[in-house]
């Protein structure tokens, strides 16, 4: 066992070094994280200024770019080292330390645990907004959003600590020989990673019917003109807009989660059928990197998708980067603005009709 573990780093070089497919996946992941790092701060800055979203929802959504930064710290460390060693041939510029890797991975595990349970927290927030729309619309305090976020971070912190201690103790005899490129949890503890993935799977599919019911209910409420106060109707409209904007990310999350669970299961099977830890390592490394690419692309698609689907963010983006606008895009935005004005006028007319009927 010890001999196999100490050989794993050199086997990585034999299996992956010069492999164009693996290097291509590393390049895709690196590019996705670079773009996410550039877009994330802008997303955070703009989302904080969108007054049409409730303060609680803004707090929850603003965690997304923060989580991406946490996850990027560990992945950038690996990606830069891989490029320096296996692409540029500058191995003297880096230090392949398993201890450093697993310490940085703690931050990654912490972030990915929080990200895994963001959809249930979003579902809870929209459920409260639909259940008590009048009271919720008048509550400007983001207290609930901070409480939910704090609980998520604390629970995820203990998850990450458990992963860290488990890996640290299991691999302690080989800290000086176990390769830096072998410290990913999918390599060291695929069963533990599978447990987390299945927990995400269960909560995800529990939230899907709730989100669909909330969306249909809020749509029906927005169409009942004259039956609610204007503030309540605005809250229902906000619920519809927020749910509609988050649906692409929710669907993408489900697809990636399904693929990741399948890959982790294949990796566990590959490890169990091998007579030693060296056999089958090539397939395991490729599977692990494929999962990392999917996660990186999801972080990027989430940010881009929210800018495209949520009208206030879309409008703010084109206001800030008007020089990127082409004539076709201008026509689309003008049409959207006109449609939004018609909806606003209909809402105002319904409000005054309701107000007038109360005096008769």
C-alpha positions as CSV (number, residue, x, y, z in Angstrom):
1,X,0.0,0.0,0.0
2,X,2.8,2.4,1.0
3,X,4.7,1.6,-2.2
4,X,1.7,2.2,-4.3
5,X,0.9,5.6,-2.7
6,X,4.5,6.8,-3.0
7,X,4.5,5.8,-6.7
8,X,1.2,7.7,-7.4
9,X,2.9,11.1,-8.2
10,X,5.3,9.6,-10.7
11,X,2.5,7.5,-12.2
12,X,0.5,10.8,-12.6
13,X,3.4,12.1,-14.8
14,X,3.4,8.9,-16.9
15,X,-0.4,8.9,-17.3
16,X,-1.2,12.6,-17.8
17,X,2.0,14.3,-18.8
18,X,1.7,15.3,-22.4
19,X,-1.9,14.1,-22.6
20,X,-3.7,16.7,-24.8
21,X,-7.2,15.9,-23.5
22,X,-6.2,16.3,-19.9
23,X,-4.3,19.6,-20.6
24,X,-7.3,20.8,-22.6
25,X,-9.6,20.2,-19.6
26,X,-7.1,22.1,-17.3
27,X,-7.1,25.0,-19.8
28,X,-10.9,25.1,-19.9
29,X,-11.2,25.1,-16.1
30,X,-8.5,27.7,-15.8
31,X,-10.2,30.0,-18.3
32,X,-13.7,29.5,-16.6
33,X,-12.3,30.5,-13.2
34,X,-10.5,33.5,-14.6
35,X,-13.7,34.7,-16.2
36,X,-15.7,34.0,-13.0
37,X,-13.1,35.9,-11.0
38,X,-13.5,38.9,-13.3
39,X,-17.3,38.8,-13.4
40,X,-17.9,37.8,-9.7
41,X,-17.0,41.2,-8.1
42,X,-19.1,43.1,-10.6
43,X,-22.1,40.7,-9.9
44,X,-21.7,41.3,-6.2
45,X,-21.5,45.1,-6.6
46,X,-24.5,45.3,-8.9
47,X,-26.7,42.8,-7.0
48,X,-26.3,44.8,-3.8
49,X,-27.7,47.9,-5.6
50,X,-30.8,46.2,-7.0
51,X,-33.5,47.6,-4.8
52,X,-36.2,45.5,-6.6
53,X,-35.0,42.4,-4.8
54,X,-35.8,41.9,-1.2
55,X,-32.8,42.4,1.2
56,X,-32.9,38.8,2.4
57,X,-32.7,37.5,-1.2
58,X,-29.9,39.8,-2.0
59,X,-27.9,38.6,1.0
60,X,-28.3,34.9,-0.1
61,X,-27.5,35.6,-3.8
62,X,-24.5,37.8,-2.9
63,X,-22.9,34.7,-1.4
64,X,-22.5,33.2,-4.8
65,X,-19.4,35.2,-5.9
66,X,-17.9,34.9,-2.4
67,X,-18.2,31.1,-2.6
68,X,-16.6,31.2,-6.1
69,X,-13.6,33.1,-4.7
70,X,-13.2,30.5,-1.9
71,X,-13.3,27.6,-4.4
72,X,-11.0,29.4,-6.8
73,X,-8.2,29.7,-4.2
74,X,-7.6,25.9,-4.2
75,X,-8.2,25.3,-7.9
76,X,-6.0,28.1,-9.0
77,X,-3.2,26.6,-6.9
78,X,-3.5,23.3,-8.7
79,X,-4.0,24.7,-12.2
80,X,-1.1,27.2,-12.0
81,X,1.2,24.4,-10.7
82,X,0.1,22.0,-13.5
83,X,0.7,24.7,-16.1
84,X,4.1,25.6,-14.7
85,X,5.3,22.0,-14.3
86,X,3.7,20.0,-17.1
87,X,3.2,22.7,-19.8
88,X,6.0,25.2,-19.3
89,X,8.5,22.8,-17.6
90,X,9.2,25.2,-14.7
91,X,9.0,22.6,-11.9
92,X,11.6,24.6,-9.8
93,X,9.1,27.4,-9.4
94,X,6.7,25.4,-7.4
95,X,6.6,23.1,-4.4
96,X,4.6,19.9,-4.6
97,X,3.4,19.8,-1.0
98,X,0.6,17.6,0.0
99,X,0.2,19.5,3.3
100,X,-0.2,22.8,1.5
101,X,-2.6,21.3,-0.9
102,X,-4.9,19.7,1.7
103,X,-4.9,22.9,3.7
104,X,-6.0,24.9,0.7
105,X,-8.5,22.3,-0.1
106,X,-10.2,22.9,3.3
107,X,-11.3,26.3,1.9
108,X,-12.6,24.7,-1.3
109,X,-14.5,22.0,0.7
110,X,-16.0,24.7,2.9
111,X,-17.2,26.7,-0.1
112,X,-18.6,23.8,-2.0
113,X,-20.6,22.6,1.0
114,X,-22.2,26.1,1.3
115,X,-22.9,26.1,-2.4
116,X,-24.5,22.7,-2.2
117,X,-27.3,23.9,0.1
118,X,-27.9,27.3,-1.4
119,X,-31.0,26.1,-3.4
120,X,-32.8,25.0,-0.2
121,X,-32.0,28.4,1.4
122,X,-33.3,30.2,-1.7
123,X,-36.5,28.0,-1.6
124,X,-37.0,28.8,2.1
125,X,-36.7,32.5,1.4
126,X,-39.2,32.5,-1.5
127,X,-41.6,30.3,0.5
128,X,-41.7,33.0,3.3
129,X,-42.1,35.8,0.7
130,X,-45.1,33.9,-0.8
131,X,-46.6,32.9,2.5
132,X,-46.7,36.4,4.1
133,X,-46.3,38.8,1.1
134,X,-47.8,41.9,2.8
135,X,-45.7,41.6,5.9
136,X,-42.6,40.4,4.0
137,X,-42.8,43.3,1.5
138,X,-42.8,45.8,4.4
139,X,-39.8,44.1,6.2
140,X,-36.7,45.9,4.9
141,X,-34.3,44.2,7.4
142,X,-32.0,41.5,5.9
143,X,-31.9,39.7,9.3
144,X,-33.4,36.4,8.0
145,X,-31.0,36.3,5.1
146,X,-27.9,36.8,7.4
147,X,-29.2,34.2,9.8
148,X,-29.7,31.5,7.1
149,X,-26.4,32.3,5.6
150,X,-24.6,32.2,8.9
151,X,-26.1,28.8,9.7
152,X,-25.0,27.5,6.2
153,X,-21.5,28.6,6.8
154,X,-21.2,27.2,10.3
155,X,-22.6,23.8,9.3
156,X,-20.4,23.7,6.2
157,X,-17.4,24.6,8.3
158,X,-17.8,21.5,10.4
159,X,-18.3,19.4,7.3
160,X,-15.0,20.8,5.9
161,X,-13.2,20.2,9.2
162,X,-14.4,16.6,9.2
163,X,-13.1,16.1,5.7
164,X,-9.8,17.7,6.5
165,X,-9.2,15.6,9.7
166,X,-10.2,12.4,7.9
167,X,-7.8,13.0,5.1
168,X,-5.0,14.3,7.3
169,X,-5.1,11.2,9.5
170,X,-5.5,8.7,6.8
171,X,-2.6,10.0,4.7
172,X,-0.3,11.1,7.5
173,X,2.3,8.3,6.9
174,X,2.8,9.5,3.3
175,X,2.7,13.3,3.7
176,X,6.3,13.6,2.5
177,X,5.9,11.3,-0.5
178,X,2.2,11.5,-1.5
179,X,2.0,13.8,-4.5
180,X,0.5,17.3,-4.4
181,X,-1.7,16.3,-7.4
182,X,-3.3,13.5,-5.5
183,X,-5.0,15.5,-2.7
184,X,-8.4,16.1,-4.2
185,X,-11.2,14.6,-2.1
186,X,-12.5,12.6,-5.1
187,X,-9.1,10.9,-5.1
188,X,-8.6,10.5,-1.3
189,X,-12.2,10.0,-0.1
190,X,-14.6,9.4,-3.0
191,X,-17.1,7.6,-0.6
192,X,-17.3,10.7,1.6
193,X,-17.7,13.0,-1.4
194,X,-20.5,10.7,-2.7
195,X,-22.3,11.0,0.7
196,X,-22.2,14.8,0.3
197,X,-23.4,14.5,-3.3
198,X,-26.3,12.3,-2.4
199,X,-27.3,14.7,0.4
200,X,-27.4,17.5,-2.2
201,X,-29.4,15.2,-4.5
202,X,-32.1,14.6,-1.9
203,X,-32.5,18.2,-0.9
204,X,-32.4,19.3,-4.6
205,X,-35.3,17.1,-5.6
206,X,-37.2,18.0,-2.5
207,X,-37.0,21.7,-3.5
208,X,-38.0,21.3,-7.2
209,X,-41.7,20.7,-6.6
210,X,-41.8,23.5,-4.0
211,X,-40.3,26.0,-6.4
212,X,-42.7,25.0,-9.2
213,X,-45.7,25.3,-6.9
214,X,-44.5,28.7,-5.7
215,X,-44.0,29.9,-9.3
216,X,-47.4,28.9,-10.4
217,X,-49.1,30.3,-7.3
218,X,-47.3,33.7,-7.7
219,X,-48.1,33.9,-11.4
220,X,-51.8,33.4,-10.6
221,X,-51.7,36.0,-7.9
222,X,-50.2,38.6,-10.2
223,X,-53.0,38.1,-12.7
224,X,-55.7,38.8,-10.1
225,X,-56.0,42.5,-10.7
226,X,-57.8,44.5,-8.0
227,X,-57.8,41.7,-5.4
228,X,-54.6,42.7,-3.5
229,X,-52.9,45.9,-2.3
230,X,-50.3,47.3,-4.6
231,X,-47.5,46.4,-2.2
232,X,-48.6,42.8,-2.1
233,X,-48.9,42.6,-5.9
234,X,-45.3,44.0,-6.2
235,X,-44.1,41.3,-3.8
236,X,-45.8,38.6,-6.0
237,X,-44.2,40.2,-9.1
238,X,-40.8,40.1,-7.4
239,X,-41.3,36.4,-6.5
240,X,-42.1,35.6,-10.2
241,X,-39.1,37.5,-11.5
242,X,-36.7,36.0,-9.0
243,X,-38.0,32.4,-9.5
244,X,-37.9,32.8,-13.3
245,X,-34.3,34.1,-13.2
246,X,-33.1,31.3,-10.9
247,X,-34.7,28.4,-12.8
248,X,-31.9,28.1,-15.4
249,X,-29.3,27.8,-12.7
250,X,-31.5,25.3,-10.8
251,X,-31.8,23.1,-13.9
252,X,-28.1,23.4,-14.6
253,X,-27.3,22.5,-11.0
254,X,-29.5,19.4,-11.3
255,X,-27.8,18.3,-14.5
256,X,-24.3,18.8,-13.2
257,X,-25.2,17.1,-9.9
258,X,-26.5,14.1,-11.7
259,X,-23.4,13.8,-13.9
260,X,-21.1,14.3,-10.9
261,X,-22.8,11.6,-8.9
262,X,-22.4,9.2,-11.8
263,X,-18.7,10.1,-12.2
264,X,-18.1,9.7,-8.5
265,X,-19.8,6.3,-8.6
266,X,-17.7,5.2,-11.5
267,X,-14.6,6.4,-9.7
268,X,-15.5,4.3,-6.6
269,X,-16.1,1.3,-8.8
270,X,-12.7,1.9,-10.6
271,X,-10.9,2.0,-7.3
272,X,-12.6,-1.1,-5.8
273,X,-11.9,-3.3,-8.9
274,X,-8.2,-2.3,-9.1
275,X,-5.8,-4.7,-7.3
276,X,-3.7,-1.7,-6.2
277,X,-4.0,2.1,-5.8
278,X,-1.8,2.5,-8.9
279,X,-4.0,0.5,-11.3
280,X,-6.7,2.6,-12.8
281,X,-5.3,5.9,-11.6
282,X,-5.3,7.4,-15.1
283,X,-9.1,7.0,-15.4
284,X,-9.6,8.3,-11.9
285,X,-7.6,11.5,-12.6
286,X,-9.5,12.1,-15.8
287,X,-12.8,11.6,-14.0
288,X,-11.8,14.0,-11.2
289,X,-10.7,16.6,-13.6
290,X,-13.9,16.3,-15.6
291,X,-15.9,17.0,-12.4
292,X,-13.7,20.0,-11.7
293,X,-14.4,21.4,-15.2
294,X,-18.1,21.0,-14.8
295,X,-18.1,22.9,-11.5
296,X,-16.0,25.7,-13.0
297,X,-18.4,26.0,-16.0
298,X,-21.4,26.0,-13.7
299,X,-20.0,28.9,-11.7
300,X,-19.5,30.9,-14.9
301,X,-22.8,29.9,-16.4
302,X,-24.6,30.9,-13.1
303,X,-23.2,34.5,-13.2
304,X,-23.8,34.9,-17.0
305,X,-27.3,33.3,-16.8
306,X,-28.4,35.6,-14.0
307,X,-27.3,38.7,-16.0
308,X,-29.3,37.4,-19.0
309,X,-32.5,36.3,-17.3
310,X,-32.9,38.9,-14.6
311,X,-34.1,42.2,-16.2
312,X,-32.8,44.7,-13.6
313,X,-29.3,43.2,-13.8
314,X,-29.5,43.0,-17.5
315,X,-30.4,46.7,-17.8
316,X,-27.7,47.7,-15.3
317,X,-25.1,45.7,-17.3
318,X,-26.0,47.4,-20.6
319,X,-26.0,50.7,-18.9
320,X,-22.5,50.2,-17.6
321,X,-21.2,48.6,-20.9
322,X,-23.3,50.5,-23.4
323,X,-20.3,50.5,-25.8
324,X,-20.8,46.7,-26.3
325,X,-24.4,47.2,-27.5
326,X,-25.2,46.5,-31.1
327,X,-28.2,47.8,-32.9
328,X,-30.1,44.4,-32.6
329,X,-29.5,44.4,-28.8
330,X,-30.7,48.0,-28.6
331,X,-34.0,47.1,-30.3
332,X,-34.5,44.2,-27.9
333,X,-33.9,46.3,-24.9
334,X,-36.2,49.0,-26.2
335,X,-38.9,46.4,-26.7
336,X,-38.4,45.1,-23.2
337,X,-38.6,48.6,-21.7
338,X,-41.8,49.2,-23.6
339,X,-43.3,45.9,-22.3
340,X,-42.2,46.7,-18.8
341,X,-43.9,50.2,-19.0
342,X,-47.1,48.6,-20.1
343,X,-47.0,46.2,-17.1
344,X,-46.3,49.1,-14.8
345,X,-49.2,51.1,-16.2
346,X,-51.5,48.1,-15.8
347,X,-50.5,47.7,-12.2
348,X,-51.0,51.4,-11.5
349,X,-54.4,51.4,-13.1
350,X,-55.5,48.4,-11.2
351,X,-54.3,50.0,-7.9
352,X,-56.3,53.2,-8.5
353,X,-59.3,51.2,-9.6
354,X,-59.1,49.2,-6.3
355,X,-58.6,52.5,-4.4
356,X,-61.6,54.0,-6.1
357,X,-63.9,51.1,-5.4
358,X,-63.1,51.3,-1.7
359,X,-64.7,54.8,-1.6
360,X,-67.9,53.8,-3.3
